[in-house]
Amino acid sequence: IYSYAAASKESCRIRAVYSSQLLKMRNVKLVVQCGEYLLGLRVMEGLFLLLLLFQPSYQPF
C-alpha cells in the first residue's frame, strides 16, 4: 500500500511541476486535485508538496 501511495505521489508531483510551467489556472486546478488526494494519504506530505509547488525557484530535476 505504501509503495502504491509513493508511486501515486511521485506521479502527481511530476504532473504538478510540469503544469506549473504552463498556465497558472491549470496549475491551480491540478494543485487542488493533487492536494486533496495527498492530504487523504498523508497530511504533512501533502502540505509539503503544495509548499514546493508555490516556490518558483524549485527545480525537481
Summary of the structure (lengths in Angstrom):
residues: 61
radius of gyration: 11.0
end to end distance: 26.1
largest distance: 33.3
contacts: 146
relative contact order: 0.16
helix: 79%
strand: 0%
